Amino acid sequence: MCPESEPGDAAAVRRRQARENAEYHEAAAARVAEAEALRTAAMVTTFADEMRAAGVEPTRLRARPYSGSGSLRTDVVGWYVRRDRSAAVGTDGRWYVLVVAPSLRGRLTGVHLEPTVAPLQVGAGGRDGDSIALDVLLRLRLDAGHDFP
């Protein structure tokens, strides 16, 4: 007798199906995220190349703590892409989020930043008006050139 035909195992069958459905959706979401990461990585790399070609000098980036005030030195050189200086593109053509955990050590010695995957929609989930498509944001920043705050 197969386990699916026994009445006591109906719950086990539903659990197995739910687990398989969850695994399927997780794999699909991972594929979408990977495709998005490849697309945004190309945009960010192109932006860095265009900024160099335009002669816009990169600067040593500073991060700000997510609580408190002031800013912390970082080990990354690049271009700020948001006016609030919360995101930037490094000269290495990678995306950096410039909001870090506050620390006394970071204030004294600076902080190390790890690149992250650039989102297709920068600021999504934030306040009204804070969200902008990555390609639009990078184009606006490139057009601003040296006149960016």
C-alpha positions as CSV (number, residue, x, y, z in Angstrom):
1,M,0.0,0.0,0.0
2,C,1.5,3.4,-1.0
3,P,1.8,6.1,1.7
4,E,-0.3,8.6,-0.2
5,S,-3.4,6.4,-0.1
6,E,-3.4,6.0,3.7
7,P,-5.8,8.6,5.3
8,G,-3.4,9.4,8.1
9,D,-0.7,10.5,5.7
10,A,-2.7,13.2,4.0
11,A,-1.1,15.8,6.2
12,A,2.4,14.5,5.3
13,V,1.5,14.8,1.6
14,R,0.4,18.4,2.0
15,R,3.6,19.2,4.0
16,R,5.7,17.7,1.2
17,Q,3.8,19.6,-1.5
18,A,4.1,22.8,0.5
19,R,7.8,22.3,0.9
20,E,8.3,21.6,-2.8
21,N,6.3,24.7,-3.7
22,A,8.4,26.8,-1.4
23,E,11.6,25.4,-2.8
24,Y,10.3,26.1,-6.4
25,H,9.5,29.7,-5.5
26,E,12.8,30.2,-3.7
27,A,14.7,29.0,-6.7
28,A,12.7,31.2,-9.0
29,A,13.3,34.3,-6.8
30,A,17.0,33.4,-6.8
31,R,17.1,33.3,-10.6
32,V,15.4,36.7,-10.8
33,A,17.8,38.2,-8.3
34,E,20.8,36.8,-10.2
35,A,19.5,38.2,-13.5
36,E,18.9,41.6,-11.8
37,A,22.4,41.5,-10.3
38,L,24.0,40.9,-13.7
39,R,22.0,43.7,-15.3
40,T,22.8,46.3,-12.6
41,A,26.5,45.3,-12.4
42,A,26.8,46.1,-16.1
43,M,25.1,49.5,-15.5
44,V,27.4,50.4,-12.6
45,T,30.5,49.3,-14.5
46,T,29.5,51.4,-17.5
47,F,28.8,54.4,-15.3
48,A,32.3,54.2,-13.7
49,D,33.9,54.0,-17.2
50,E,31.8,57.0,-18.4
51,M,32.7,59.1,-15.4
52,R,36.4,58.5,-16.0
53,A,35.9,59.3,-19.7
54,A,34.1,62.5,-18.8
55,G,37.1,63.5,-16.6
56,V,35.1,63.6,-13.4
57,E,37.6,63.1,-10.6
58,P,36.7,60.5,-8.0
59,T,36.9,61.3,-4.3
60,R,37.7,59.4,-1.1
61,L,34.2,58.3,0.0
62,R,32.8,58.9,3.5
63,A,30.1,56.8,5.2
64,R,27.7,58.0,7.8
65,P,26.5,56.0,10.8
66,Y,22.9,54.9,10.7
67,S,22.5,56.5,14.2
68,G,24.3,59.5,15.4
69,S,26.0,62.2,13.4
70,G,29.2,62.9,11.5
71,S,30.9,60.8,8.9
72,L,33.6,58.1,8.8
73,R,36.5,57.7,6.4
74,T,36.3,54.7,4.1
75,D,38.8,52.7,2.1
76,V,36.9,53.3,-1.2
77,V,37.5,56.0,-3.9
78,G,34.6,56.8,-6.2
79,W,31.6,59.0,-7.0
80,Y,28.6,59.7,-4.9
81,V,25.4,59.0,-6.8
82,R,22.8,60.2,-4.3
83,R,22.6,63.7,-3.0
84,D,22.3,62.5,0.6
85,R,25.6,60.6,-0.1
86,S,24.1,57.2,1.0
87,A,25.2,55.4,-2.1
88,A,28.2,55.6,-4.5
89,V,30.0,53.8,-7.3
90,G,33.7,53.0,-6.7
91,T,36.4,53.4,-9.3
92,D,36.4,49.6,-9.3
93,G,32.9,49.8,-11.0
94,R,31.1,48.4,-8.0
95,W,28.1,49.7,-5.9
96,Y,28.6,50.8,-2.3
97,V,26.1,51.6,0.4
98,L,27.5,54.4,2.6
99,V,25.5,53.8,5.7
100,V,27.4,51.8,8.4
101,A,27.1,50.8,12.0
102,P,28.4,53.4,14.4
103,S,31.7,52.6,16.1
104,L,34.4,54.4,18.0
105,R,37.0,52.4,16.1
106,G,35.5,53.4,12.8
107,R,35.7,57.1,13.8
108,L,39.4,56.7,14.7
109,T,40.7,54.4,11.9
110,G,38.0,54.5,9.2
111,V,35.8,51.7,8.0
112,H,36.1,49.0,5.4
113,L,33.3,48.9,2.9
114,E,32.2,45.8,1.0
115,P,30.5,46.2,-2.4
116,T,26.9,45.2,-2.6
117,V,24.6,44.4,-5.5
118,A,23.0,47.5,-6.9
119,P,19.2,47.5,-6.8
120,L,17.2,48.2,-10.0
121,Q,15.1,50.6,-8.0
122,V,17.3,52.7,-5.6
123,G,15.5,53.7,-2.5
124,A,12.5,51.3,-3.0
125,G,10.5,51.0,0.2
126,G,11.7,54.4,1.5
127,R,9.8,57.7,1.8
128,D,7.7,59.0,-1.1
129,G,10.0,60.5,-3.7
130,D,13.1,58.7,-2.6
131,S,12.8,55.9,-5.1
132,I,14.4,56.1,-8.5
133,A,15.4,53.7,-11.2
134,L,19.1,52.9,-11.2
135,D,19.6,53.7,-14.9
136,V,17.9,57.1,-14.4
137,L,19.9,57.9,-11.2
138,L,23.2,57.0,-12.9
139,R,22.3,59.1,-16.0
140,L,21.4,62.1,-13.8
141,R,24.6,61.8,-11.9
142,L,26.7,61.5,-15.1
143,D,24.9,64.6,-16.5
144,A,25.7,66.6,-13.4
145,G,29.4,65.9,-13.9
146,H,31.5,68.1,-11.7
147,D,28.5,70.1,-10.4
148,F,27.2,67.3,-8.1
149,P,27.0,68.3,-4.4
